[in-house]
Amino acid sequence: MNKVKTMLCAVFTLMLVNVSTVALADSSNFAGPYVGLSASGYGMQLSGSANTSGGDGTEEVSLGQVAPVTGFEAGYAVPLGSAFLIDIGASMFTGEAKLEFHSDAEQSGTQTDTDGPKNVTFKIDDMFNFYIAPTVVLSDTSSLYVKVGITEADVTVSGDVSSPGLLSGTTWAMGTRTQLESGIFIKTEAGYTDYNAISAVGLGNNISSNNTYSADPTVAFGTVSLGFRF
């Protein structure tokens, strides 16, 4: 992932270097508020571990899922000269990925788990992204941008474990935007989100309070958006 960040930073540096050489660029064609609908292909990698206290040790689990995702975005592009803009916006995506653990632990020290389901499932869905995208205008109809943002997602868990809370991470992406005179635009984008780790512990009813479960999600995506600039 560090290589990807380095590449995006290098691309952004080249964008800044080439701003003065862009011909026939007019940032006003891209400036202003906009809304859009998007279709994405999401590949989510979930790596997780379950540290059970019944003598099973640590169980490593890995799950990769690829799924179509739809979304909505809204933002405002602020012109900074004839060939440069700062795009600030937010987007929402609907989709989900699951990671399941199957625990066979029966007891923890002096505490014995009661009979009942001991499976644990993390489900991640409803992702929200807040971003800033420095943009270079290549012509009256096309531009190139690098995006960095904060992405949050809902996490629900099933099983006799604590709630892990909200998931958050950093999104890096690069894309193009083609703007038509009518106000309609098309965006293509590729990037990834590196989320923080999430964890839960047993509540002591069916799963021992000494049992811990964790997951470390990463998402790579490609997106096509159709929108309108006002």
C-alpha positions in Angstrom: 0.0 0.0 0.0 2.9 2.4 0.6 4.0 1.9 -3.0 0.5 3.0 -4.1 0.6 6.1 -1.9 4.1 7.0 -3.3 2.8 6.6 -6.9 -0.2 8.8 -6.2 2.0 11.5 -4.7 4.3 11.3 -7.6 1.4 11.7 -10.0 0.1 14.7 -8.1 3.6 16.3 -8.2 3.7 15.8 -12.0 0.2 17.4 -12.2 1.4 20.5 -10.4 4.6 20.7 -12.6 2.5 20.5 -15.8 -0.2 23.0 -14.8 1.7 25.9 -16.5 2.0 23.9 -19.8 -1.7 23.0 -20.1 -3.1 24.6 -23.2 -6.7 25.9 -23.6 -7.6 25.0 -20.0 -10.6 26.6 -18.4 -11.3 25.6 -14.8 -14.6 27.5 -14.8 -16.1 24.6 -16.9 -15.6 22.3 -13.9 -16.2 24.7 -11.1 -19.3 24.8 -8.9 -21.6 22.3 -7.2 -22.4 18.9 -8.6 -24.2 15.6 -7.9 -23.6 12.1 -9.3 -24.6 8.5 -9.3 -21.9 5.8 -9.4 -21.4 2.1 -10.1 -18.4 0.4 -8.6 -16.6 -2.9 -8.5 -15.4 -3.5 -4.9 -12.8 -6.1 -3.8 -12.7 -6.4 -0.1 -10.0 -8.4 1.7 -10.8 -9.2 5.4 -8.0 -10.8 7.4 -9.0 -11.8 10.9 -8.0 -13.8 14.0 -9.9 -15.4 16.9 -8.0 -15.9 20.1 -10.1 -18.5 21.9 -9.5 -19.5 25.5 -10.5 -23.2 25.4 -7.1 -24.4 24.3 -7.6 -23.6 20.6 -5.0 -20.8 20.4 -5.3 -18.2 17.7 -7.3 -19.0 14.5 -6.4 -17.0 11.4 -9.2 -16.3 8.9 -9.0 -14.6 5.5 -11.8 -13.7 3.2 -11.9 -12.0 -0.1 -15.1 -10.7 -1.7 -15.8 -8.9 -5.0 -19.2 -7.3 -5.4 -20.9 -4.6 -7.4 -21.6 -1.4 -5.4 -23.9 1.6 -6.1 -23.4 5.0 -4.7 -24.3 8.7 -4.6 -21.9 11.7 -4.4 -22.2 15.5 -4.0 -19.5 18.1 -4.0 -18.2 21.5 -4.9 -15.2 22.3 -7.1 -13.4 25.5 -6.3 -11.2 27.0 -9.1 -7.7 28.1 -8.2 -6.5 29.7 -11.4 -7.3 28.8 -15.0 -6.1 25.2 -14.8 -6.3 24.0 -11.2 -9.2 23.2 -8.8 -9.8 21.9 -5.4 -12.8 19.5 -5.3 -14.4 18.9 -1.9 -17.2 16.4 -1.5 -18.8 13.4 0.0 -20.1 10.0 -1.3 -22.1 7.1 0.0 -21.8 3.5 -1.1 -24.1 0.5 -0.4 -22.7 -3.0 -0.3 -21.4 -5.5 2.3 -18.8 -8.0 3.2 -18.8 -10.7 5.9 -16.2 -12.4 8.0 -17.2 -15.5 10.1 -15.5 -17.2 12.9 -16.4 -20.7 14.3 -15.5 -21.0 17.9 -15.3 -24.4 19.6 -14.0 -23.1 23.0 -15.9 -24.5 25.9 -14.4 -22.9 28.9 -12.0 -20.1 30.1 -10.2 -20.7 33.4 -12.8 -21.1 36.0 -15.6 -19.8 33.8 -17.5 -22.3 31.7 -19.4 -21.1 28.6 -23.1 -22.1 28.5 -24.4 -24.2 25.7 -25.4 -22.2 22.6 -24.1 -20.8 19.3 -20.5 -19.7 19.5 -20.1 -18.5 15.9 -19.2 -14.8 15.4 -19.8 -12.8 12.2 -18.6 -9.3 11.3 -20.6 -7.5 8.6 -19.4 -4.3 7.0 -21.7 -2.1 4.9 -22.9 1.4 4.1 -19.6 3.2 3.5 -19.4 7.0 3.7 -16.5 8.9 2.2 -15.5 12.6 2.8 -12.8 13.7 0.3 -10.6 16.4 -1.1 -9.4 16.1 -4.7 -6.7 18.4 -6.2 -7.6 18.6 -9.9 -5.7 19.7 -13.0 -7.7 20.8 -16.0 -6.3 19.3 -19.2 -8.7 20.9 -21.7 -12.2 22.5 -21.7 -13.7 19.0 -21.3 -11.3 16.9 -19.4 -9.4 16.9 -16.1 -7.3 14.6 -13.9 -7.4 14.4 -10.2 -5.9 12.7 -7.1 -8.2 12.1 -4.2 -7.6 11.5 -0.5 -10.4 11.1 2.0 -11.7 9.6 5.2 -14.1 6.7 4.8 -16.4 5.3 7.5 -18.5 2.2 7.5 -21.1 0.6 9.7 -20.1 -2.6 11.4 -22.6 -5.1 12.9 -21.7 -8.3 14.7 -23.7 -11.4 15.5 -22.8 -13.7 18.3 -22.4 -13.3 22.0 -19.7 -10.6 21.6 -19.4 -6.8 22.1 -20.1 -4.3 19.4 -16.9 -3.2 17.6 -18.2 0.3 16.8 -17.7 2.4 13.6 -15.1 1.4 11.1 -12.9 4.2 9.6 -9.9 4.4 7.2 -8.1 6.5 4.6 -9.0 6.4 0.9 -6.5 7.1 -1.9 -7.6 7.3 -5.5 -6.9 8.8 -8.9 -9.4 9.5 -11.7 -10.5 11.5 -14.7 -13.6 13.7 -15.3 -15.0 14.5 -18.7 -17.3 17.6 -18.6 -19.9 18.3 -21.3 -21.4 21.7 -22.2 -24.8 20.5 -21.0 -23.5 20.1 -17.4 -23.4 16.3 -17.6 -20.1 14.8 -16.6 -18.5 11.3 -16.5 -15.9 10.3 -14.0 -13.7 7.2 -13.9 -11.7 6.4 -10.7 -9.6 3.7 -9.2 -8.3 3.5 -5.6 -8.3 1.7 -2.3 -9.2 2.2 1.3 -7.1 0.9 4.2 -9.3 0.6 7.3 -8.3 0.4 10.9 -8.6 -2.9 12.7 -11.9 -3.8 14.4 -12.3 -6.1 17.4 -14.8 -7.6 19.8 -14.7 -9.7 22.9 -17.0 -12.4 24.3 -19.8 -11.3 26.7 -19.6 -14.4 28.8 -23.0 -16.0 28.1 -22.3 -18.3 25.2 -18.7 -17.1 24.5 -16.1 -16.5 27.2 -15.2 -12.9 28.0 -11.6 -14.0 27.5 -12.2 -14.7 23.8 -11.2 -12.0 21.4 -12.0 -11.5 17.7 -10.4 -9.0 15.3 -10.5 -8.1 11.6 -8.4 -5.9 9.4 -10.3 -4.9 6.2 -8.8 -3.4 3.0 -10.9 -2.4 -0.1 -9.7 -1.8 -3.7 -12.2 -0.3 -6.1 -12.9 0.9 -9.6 -15.8 3.4 -10.1 -17.7 5.0 -13.0 -19.9 8.0 -12.2 -22.5 9.9 -14.1 -23.5 13.3 -12.8 -24.5 16.9 -13.4 -22.7 20.2 -12.6 -25.0 23.1 -11.8 
